[in-house]
Amino acid sequence: MKKIEPKDVTEVFTFYRDENNGKEPTEWEHVTIFDKQGYGIISVEGYSGVIDRNGNIIIPLEYDNLIDFAELESKIILANKGELWGFINWKNEIIIPFEYSYASVFQDGEAKVCKNGKYYIINQENHIIKEIDGLDKIL
């Protein structure tokens, strides 16, 4: 697997660095586009975390998946640990507990989630706005 260097990531979602260009590779296998704050999601051996543009670890590699859409300018990251999804902030503080079997990113202050087989729209305080009738309404 090719290694990447965070300074090489600019306007692409994923960039794999050429190991033969003489630069010391990092351990990161994947880096997303850096957001306006200068943070990028990284992956190593199946675990995800966050770095800044200088390569400093902001959120340790402790999640199975992290999803942030920089264009939405969300202050909340969708995170996955094991079978459950929850939401954290850029300080790695849990904003919404890991209690959902499905969750979408927040858009316009709302996210779609599934808990115990029931589907809901929640707000950023984890309050249910309304119940949704099945998965077809989520997608």
Backbone as ProteinMPNN parsed JSONL, in Angstrom:
{"seq_chain_A": "MKKIEPKDVTEVFTFYRDENNGKEPTEWEHVTIFDKQGYGIISVEGYSGVIDRNGNIIIPLEYDNLIDFAELESKIILANKGELWGFINWKNEIIIPFEYSYASVFQDGEAKVCKNGKYYIINQENHIIKEIDGLDKIL", "coords_chain_A": {"N_chain_A": [[0.851, -1.179, 0.0], [0.559, 2.192, -0.818], [2.084, 5.02, 0.736], [1.156, 8.192, 2.191], [1.654, 11.734, 2.234], [0.836, 14.428, 4.278], [1.178, 17.098, 3.422], [1.028, 16.932, 0.725], [-1.604, 16.749, 0.09], [-4.14, 18.453, -1.403], [-6.434, 19.722, -3.218], [-7.893, 17.4, -3.517], [-9.858, 14.504, -2.653], [-8.734, 12.1, -1.809], [-5.369, 11.185, -1.68], [-2.662, 9.416, -2.79], [0.626, 9.155, -2.017], [3.65, 9.201, -3.903], [5.983, 6.867, -3.255], [8.56, 6.832, -4.175], [9.746, 9.305, -4.443], [11.67, 10.267, -2.782], [11.015, 11.547, -0.407], [10.396, 11.296, 3.11], [8.048, 8.954, 4.011], [4.803, 9.106, 5.604], [2.909, 7.368, 8.132], [0.327, 7.262, 7.374], [-2.433, 6.052, 5.559], [-4.506, 7.14, 4.205], [-5.95, 10.26, 3.552], [-8.347, 12.784, 3.94], [-9.667, 15.687, 2.228], [-8.41, 18.76, 3.477], [-10.092, 20.812, 5.827], [-11.459, 24.18, 6.29], [-10.392, 24.914, 8.726], [-8.046, 23.644, 8.66], [-7.87, 20.919, 9.182], [-7.664, 17.391, 8.637], [-9.074, 14.206, 7.94], [-7.623, 11.12, 8.747], [-6.529, 7.754, 7.976], [-5.349, 4.697, 9.291], [-4.446, 1.421, 9.09], [-7.164, 0.619, 9.248], [-8.26, 2.25, 11.213], [-9.465, 5.484, 12.14], [-8.631, 8.976, 12.455], [-7.815, 12.433, 13.201], [-5.778, 14.951, 11.754], [-3.746, 17.98, 11.77], [-2.623, 20.432, 9.33], [0.117, 20.391, 9.703], [0.671, 17.87, 10.443], [0.192, 17.177, 13.056], [-1.437, 15.242, 15.545], [-4.823, 15.567, 16.069], [-7.227, 14.304, 16.718], [-7.069, 11.145, 18.069], [-6.252, 7.935, 16.529], [-8.764, 6.177, 16.865], [-11.227, 5.454, 15.984], [-13.537, 3.588, 13.946], [-14.517, 4.706, 11.683], [-14.679, 7.989, 10.386], [-16.597, 10.742, 9.445], [-16.843, 13.714, 7.761], [-18.17, 16.53, 6.245], [-16.676, 18.94, 4.688], [-17.675, 21.015, 3.142], [-20.106, 21.534, 4.262], [-19.481, 22.82, 6.516], [-19.623, 21.845, 9.13], [-19.551, 21.566, 12.65], [-19.551, 19.241, 13.843], [-18.617, 15.852, 13.819], [-19.388, 12.872, 12.205], [-19.099, 9.75, 13.636], [-17.871, 6.395, 13.961], [-17.844, 3.557, 15.982], [-17.188, 0.293, 16.325], [-20.226, -1.35, 15.974], [-21.844, 0.84, 16.192], [-22.946, 4.26, 15.711], [-22.14, 7.678, 16.351], [-21.665, 11.122, 17.355], [-18.973, 13.415, 17.345], [-16.959, 16.256, 18.422], [-14.432, 18.569, 17.176], [-12.614, 18.487, 19.187], [-12.547, 15.979, 20.083], [-14.598, 15.329, 21.803], [-17.492, 13.688, 22.928], [-20.454, 14.427, 21.412], [-22.964, 13.499, 20.693], [-24.074, 10.466, 21.884], [-22.731, 7.158, 21.106], [-24.982, 5.397, 19.854], [-26.505, 4.658, 17.733], [-27.53, 2.603, 15.003], [-27.453, 3.403, 12.435], [-26.527, 6.468, 10.934], [-26.656, 9.762, 9.564], [-24.718, 12.508, 8.206], [-24.878, 15.787, 9.705], [-27.072, 18.133, 8.327], [-28.209, 21.276, 7.667], [-28.696, 21.459, 10.393], [-29.881, 19.048, 11.104], [-29.96, 15.459, 11.419], [-30.279, 12.145, 10.122], [-31.188, 9.152, 11.705], [-30.982, 5.766, 13.035], [-32.318, 3.752, 15.536], [-32.709, 0.932, 17.498], [-34.202, -0.256, 15.453], [-35.96, 1.715, 14.662], [-36.528, 4.748, 12.881], [-35.359, 8.092, 12.816], [-35.375, 11.713, 12.738], [-33.005, 13.803, 14.068], [-31.869, 16.589, 16.135], [-28.955, 18.7, 16.746], [-28.66, 18.52, 19.438], [-29.367, 16.031, 20.076], [-32.073, 15.579, 20.28], [-35.172, 14.193, 19.372], [-36.688, 15.11, 16.424], [-38.605, 14.193, 14.645], [-40.24, 11.047, 13.976], [-39.422, 8.761, 11.407], [-40.925, 6.965, 8.79], [-39.592, 4.232, 8.125], [-36.688, 3.004, 6.239], [-36.667, 3.851, 3.563], [-37.46, 6.482, 3.623], [-35.295, 7.712, 4.697], [-33.155, 7.55, 2.911]], "CA_chain_A": [[0.0, 0.0, 0.0], [1.341, 3.418, -0.876], [1.972, 5.937, 1.867], [0.849, 9.552, 1.777], [2.218, 12.821, 3.02], [-0.264, 15.387, 4.384], [1.434, 18.339, 2.69], [0.704, 16.676, -0.675], [-3.053, 16.735, -0.078], [-4.604, 19.818, -1.642], [-7.827, 19.833, -3.627], [-8.453, 16.087, -3.812], [-10.387, 13.836, -1.467], [-7.758, 11.1, -1.391], [-4.141, 11.303, -2.462], [-1.63, 8.479, -2.387], [1.92, 9.741, -2.302], [4.621, 8.363, -4.585], [7.043, 6.54, -2.295], [9.876, 6.891, -4.791], [10.213, 10.672, -4.702], [12.737, 10.619, -1.862], [10.528, 12.11, 0.852], [10.08, 10.325, 4.158], [6.597, 8.771, 4.056], [4.142, 9.021, 6.903], [2.235, 6.093, 8.333], [-1.075, 7.404, 6.993], [-2.814, 5.398, 4.318], [-5.6, 7.878, 3.578], [-6.238, 11.577, 4.126], [-9.372, 13.517, 3.212], [-9.352, 17.087, 1.989], [-8.349, 19.561, 4.695], [-11.171, 21.799, 5.893], [-11.017, 25.572, 6.457], [-9.602, 24.993, 9.953], [-6.775, 22.974, 8.416], [-7.921, 19.558, 9.7], [-7.966, 16.336, 7.683], [-9.292, 12.88, 8.513], [-6.628, 10.144, 8.301], [-6.792, 6.353, 8.3], [-4.202, 3.806, 9.393], [-4.811, 0.053, 9.453], [-8.579, 0.503, 9.552], [-8.702, 3.195, 12.243], [-9.47, 6.871, 11.672], [-8.384, 10.081, 13.375], [-7.724, 13.739, 12.54], [-4.515, 15.679, 11.873], [-3.736, 19.315, 11.182], [-1.759, 20.499, 8.139], [1.502, 20.129, 10.083], [0.807, 16.466, 10.801], [-0.086, 16.951, 14.475], [-2.66, 14.488, 15.808], [-5.883, 16.324, 16.735], [-8.075, 13.237, 17.262], [-6.31, 9.902, 17.904], [-6.769, 6.862, 15.671], [-9.545, 5.288, 17.728], [-12.552, 5.263, 15.389], [-13.591, 2.743, 12.755], [-14.816, 5.583, 10.556], [-15.03, 9.384, 10.67], [-17.132, 11.384, 8.247], [-17.092, 15.151, 7.881], [-18.297, 17.161, 4.94], [-16.13, 20.284, 4.878], [-18.497, 22.025, 2.484], [-21.235, 21.852, 5.138], [-18.902, 23.58, 7.622], [-20.173, 21.291, 10.36], [-18.664, 21.499, 13.799], [-19.781, 17.904, 14.376], [-18.12, 14.783, 12.961], [-20.051, 11.582, 12.336], [-18.065, 8.79, 14.012], [-18.308, 5.01, 14.105], [-17.05, 2.645, 16.806], [-17.868, -0.999, 16.303], [-21.479, -1.374, 15.225], [-22.668, 2.013, 16.494], [-22.571, 5.591, 15.245], [-22.412, 8.826, 17.212], [-21.095, 12.364, 16.841], [-17.956, 14.052, 18.182], [-16.507, 17.549, 17.91], [-13.02, 18.59, 16.78], [-11.801, 18.277, 20.396], [-12.766, 14.575, 20.406], [-15.608, 15.211, 22.848], [-18.719, 13.081, 22.412], [-21.579, 15.359, 21.368], [-24.132, 12.612, 20.693], [-23.525, 9.138, 22.203], [-22.682, 6.091, 20.11], [-26.165, 4.592, 20.142], [-27.287, 4.499, 16.511], [-27.048, 1.611, 14.036], [-27.269, 4.177, 11.211], [-26.605, 7.922, 11.127], [-26.172, 10.588, 8.458], [-24.101, 13.754, 8.658], [-25.834, 16.867, 9.932], [-27.284, 19.085, 7.251], [-29.205, 22.241, 8.141], [-28.971, 21.207, 11.806], [-30.61, 17.797, 11.305], [-29.364, 14.21, 10.94], [-31.179, 10.995, 10.11], [-30.592, 8.09, 12.505], [-31.782, 4.576, 13.323], [-32.044, 3.171, 16.85], [-33.644, -0.152, 17.815], [-35.064, -0.515, 14.313], [-36.825, 2.863, 14.355], [-35.802, 5.805, 12.191], [-35.703, 9.414, 13.329], [-34.579, 12.901, 12.448], [-32.614, 14.42, 15.339], [-31.118, 17.84, 16.04], [-27.592, 18.588, 17.257], [-28.725, 18.25, 20.873], [-29.835, 14.65, 20.131], [-33.512, 15.532, 20.504], [-35.911, 13.697, 18.213], [-37.575, 16.077, 15.777], [-39.756, 13.384, 14.24], [-39.983, 9.675, 13.574], [-39.551, 8.552, 9.968], [-41.519, 5.666, 8.506], [-38.766, 3.301, 7.378], [-35.42, 3.381, 5.618], [-36.866, 4.529, 2.282], [-37.589, 7.916, 3.897], [-33.971, 8.215, 5.071], [-32.303, 7.661, 1.732]], "C_chain_A": [[0.897, 1.242, 0.0], [1.087, 4.273, 0.347], [1.679, 7.333, 1.337], [1.554, 10.539, 2.69], [1.174, 13.925, 3.084], [-0.053, 16.665, 3.597], [1.105, 18.188, 1.204], [-0.79, 16.714, -0.944], [-3.532, 18.163, -0.256], [-6.081, 19.809, -1.973], [-8.455, 18.493, -3.998], [-8.931, 15.429, -2.529], [-9.425, 12.789, -0.938], [-6.538, 11.221, -2.293], [-3.143, 10.288, -1.931], [-0.287, 8.97, -2.915], [2.818, 8.726, -2.997], [5.795, 8.124, -3.649], [8.448, 6.701, -2.882], [10.381, 8.305, -5.022], [11.236, 11.144, -3.682], [12.282, 11.211, -0.547], [10.243, 10.987, 1.838], [8.565, 10.158, 4.24], [6.07, 8.799, 5.488], [3.547, 7.631, 7.023], [0.801, 6.131, 7.812], [-1.34, 6.774, 5.645], [-3.835, 6.213, 3.542], [-5.762, 9.211, 4.297], [-7.326, 12.223, 3.287], [-8.88, 14.933, 2.949], [-9.324, 17.829, 3.327], [-9.459, 20.606, 4.663], [-10.595, 23.197, 6.109], [-10.188, 25.771, 7.717], [-8.24, 24.333, 9.786], [-6.713, 21.565, 8.97], [-8.262, 18.583, 8.581], [-8.131, 15.012, 8.399], [-8.283, 11.919, 7.897], [-7.087, 8.741, 8.666], [-5.485, 5.589, 8.313], [-4.713, 2.455, 9.868], [-6.256, -0.059, 9.932], [-9.102, 1.419, 10.636], [-8.543, 4.619, 11.733], [-9.23, 7.847, 12.809], [-8.3, 11.366, 12.574], [-6.347, 14.339, 12.802], [-4.718, 17.114, 11.408], [-2.758, 19.312, 10.01], [-0.285, 20.242, 8.442], [1.731, 18.679, 10.488], [0.575, 16.171, 12.268], [-1.412, 16.213, 14.637], [-3.626, 15.359, 16.603], [-6.845, 15.359, 17.419], [-7.337, 11.926, 17.009], [-7.017, 8.883, 17.009], [-7.527, 5.85, 16.525], [-10.932, 4.982, 17.172], [-12.464, 4.353, 14.173], [-13.835, 3.578, 11.504], [-15.142, 6.973, 11.081], [-15.503, 10.008, 9.369], [-17.426, 12.838, 8.563], [-17.186, 15.698, 6.469], [-17.905, 18.622, 5.09], [-17.008, 21.357, 4.254], [-19.727, 22.39, 3.315], [-20.795, 22.685, 6.339], [-19.482, 23.144, 8.965], [-19.123, 21.304, 11.455], [-18.764, 20.125, 14.459], [-19.336, 16.874, 13.344], [-18.928, 13.522, 13.246], [-18.97, 10.531, 12.568], [-18.673, 7.414, 14.251], [-17.314, 4.252, 14.965], [-17.803, 1.327, 16.861], [-19.106, -0.933, 15.43], [-22.281, -0.084, 15.352], [-22.048, 3.318, 16.0], [-22.951, 6.631, 16.285], [-21.747, 10.042, 16.595], [-20.113, 12.933, 17.849], [-17.67, 15.443, 17.626], [-15.014, 17.461, 17.599], [-12.075, 18.488, 17.968], [-11.914, 16.836, 20.879], [-13.704, 14.39, 21.598], [-16.865, 14.621, 22.218], [-19.854, 14.082, 22.548], [-22.894, 14.586, 21.44], [-23.592, 11.193, 20.864], [-23.587, 8.154, 21.036], [-23.809, 5.103, 20.409], [-26.995, 4.281, 18.904], [-26.674, 3.451, 15.587], [-26.848, 2.237, 12.656], [-27.335, 5.648, 11.596], [-26.077, 8.606, 9.877], [-25.44, 11.789, 9.045], [-25.2, 14.787, 8.895], [-25.869, 17.784, 8.723], [-28.442, 19.975, 7.671], [-29.647, 21.924, 9.567], [-29.697, 19.917, 12.111], [-29.817, 16.615, 10.748], [-30.42, 13.119, 11.0], [-30.474, 9.842, 10.81], [-31.544, 6.907, 12.625], [-31.338, 4.022, 14.668], [-33.135, 2.148, 17.144], [-34.665, -0.378, 16.699], [-36.018, 0.607, 13.943], [-35.961, 3.998, 13.816], [-36.314, 7.169, 12.62], [-34.896, 10.491, 12.617], [-34.3, 13.535, 13.799], [-31.951, 15.769, 15.079], [-29.756, 17.647, 16.699], [-27.526, 18.437, 18.773], [-29.228, 16.83, 21.132], [-31.305, 14.54, 20.516], [-34.195, 15.077, 19.216], [-36.836, 14.793, 17.696], [-38.829, 15.361, 15.296], [-39.3, 11.973, 13.909], [-40.245, 9.571, 12.077], [-40.065, 7.134, 9.755], [-40.624, 4.856, 7.575], [-37.563, 3.896, 6.684], [-35.604, 4.127, 4.311], [-37.008, 6.034, 2.461], [-36.242, 8.54, 4.26], [-33.13, 8.473, 3.836], [-32.929, 8.599, 0.771]], "O_chain_A": [[1.876, 1.311, 0.743], [-0.001, 4.247, 0.921], [1.925, 7.622, 0.166], [1.992, 10.192, 3.787], [0.663, 14.332, 2.041], [-1.027, 17.265, 3.141], [0.923, 19.182, 0.501], [-1.203, 16.712, -2.104], [-3.354, 18.996, 0.633], [-6.908, 19.882, -1.064], [-9.45, 18.459, -4.723], [-8.459, 15.762, -1.442], [-9.316, 12.613, 0.276], [-6.66, 11.343, -3.512], [-2.815, 10.301, -0.745], [-0.108, 9.169, -4.117], [2.752, 7.53, -2.711], [6.516, 9.055, -3.291], [9.427, 6.704, -2.135], [11.365, 8.487, -5.739], [11.634, 12.309, -3.708], [13.099, 11.366, 0.36], [9.894, 9.872, 1.449], [7.861, 11.129, 4.513], [6.801, 8.546, 6.446], [3.672, 6.813, 6.112], [0.127, 5.101, 7.815], [-0.565, 6.943, 4.704], [-4.012, 6.0, 2.343], [-5.713, 9.266, 5.526], [-7.248, 12.216, 2.059], [-7.803, 15.321, 3.4], [-10.134, 17.547, 4.21], [-9.736, 21.207, 3.625], [-9.377, 23.375, 6.109], [-9.37, 26.689, 7.782], [-7.38, 24.444, 10.659], [-5.621, 21.051, 9.211], [-9.047, 18.9, 7.687], [-7.413, 14.724, 9.357], [-8.102, 11.896, 6.679], [-7.925, 8.558, 9.549], [-4.619, 5.798, 7.463], [-5.337, 2.355, 10.924], [-6.537, -0.753, 10.909], [-10.291, 1.37, 10.952], [-7.611, 4.925, 10.991], [-9.574, 7.587, 13.962], [-8.672, 11.393, 11.401], [-5.815, 14.255, 13.909], [-5.707, 17.438, 10.75], [-2.131, 18.29, 9.731], [0.483, 19.91, 7.539], [2.849, 18.297, 10.837], [0.741, 15.029, 12.696], [-2.389, 16.519, 13.954], [-3.288, 15.836, 17.687], [-7.232, 15.574, 18.568], [-7.01, 11.616, 15.863], [-8.222, 8.969, 16.771], [-6.995, 4.794, 16.866], [-11.728, 4.315, 17.833], [-11.461, 4.34, 13.46], [-13.416, 3.21, 10.407], [-15.808, 7.114, 12.107], [-14.885, 9.825, 8.32], [-18.157, 13.155, 9.502], [-16.374, 15.364, 5.606], [-18.694, 19.442, 5.558], [-17.085, 22.475, 4.763], [-20.328, 23.443, 3.098], [-21.628, 23.194, 7.089], [-19.79, 23.972, 9.823], [-17.941, 21.076, 11.198], [-18.146, 19.873, 15.493], [-19.632, 16.998, 12.155], [-19.124, 13.154, 14.404], [-18.027, 10.43, 11.783], [-19.819, 7.283, 14.68], [-16.107, 4.288, 14.724], [-18.917, 1.256, 17.378], [-19.038, -0.508, 14.277], [-23.303, 0.068, 14.683], [-20.831, 3.462, 15.888], [-23.943, 6.49, 17.001], [-21.313, 10.0, 15.444], [-20.373, 12.938, 19.052], [-18.078, 15.776, 16.514], [-14.407, 16.4, 17.741], [-10.86, 18.411, 17.784], [-11.431, 16.504, 21.962], [-13.605, 13.397, 22.319], [-17.257, 15.004, 21.115], [-20.178, 14.53, 23.648], [-23.816, 14.972, 22.158], [-22.746, 10.757, 20.083], [-24.387, 8.303, 20.112], [-23.621, 4.114, 21.117], [-28.076, 3.702, 19.013], [-25.457, 3.407, 15.406], [-26.157, 1.672, 11.808], [-28.103, 6.032, 12.477], [-25.17, 8.103, 9.215], [-25.532, 12.054, 10.244], [-26.303, 14.676, 8.359], [-24.834, 18.159, 8.173], [-29.525, 19.487, 7.991], [-30.815, 22.094, 9.917], [-30.096, 19.693, 13.254], [-29.103, 16.739, 9.752], [-31.336, 13.164, 11.822], [-29.301, 9.577, 10.547], [-32.74, 7.02, 12.357], [-30.146, 3.844, 14.918], [-34.326, 2.448, 17.056], [-35.836, -0.655, 16.96], [-36.805, 0.466, 13.007], [-34.819, 4.184, 14.235], [-37.516, 7.386, 12.77], [-33.877, 10.217, 11.982], [-35.217, 13.779, 14.584], [-31.527, 16.061, 13.961], [-29.439, 16.55, 17.159], [-26.445, 18.246, 19.329], [-29.488, 16.465, 22.278], [-31.733, 13.505, 21.027], [-33.844, 15.515, 18.12], [-37.657, 15.333, 18.437], [-39.951, 15.829, 15.494], [-38.132, 11.735, 13.604], [-41.16, 10.2, 11.545], [-39.674, 6.212, 10.471], [-40.869, 4.801, 6.37], [-37.428, 5.113, 6.554], [-34.772, 4.968, 3.973], [-36.704, 6.791, 1.539], [-36.065, 9.753, 4.145], [-32.466, 9.505, 3.735], [-32.378, 8.843, -0.302]]}, "name": "protein", "num_of_chains": 1, "seq": "MKKIEPKDVTEVFTFYRDENNGKEPTEWEHVTIFDKQGYGIISVEGYSGVIDRNGNIIIPLEYDNLIDFAELESKIILANKGELWGFINWKNEIIIPFEYSYASVFQDGEAKVCKNGKYYIINQENHIIKEIDGLDKIL"}
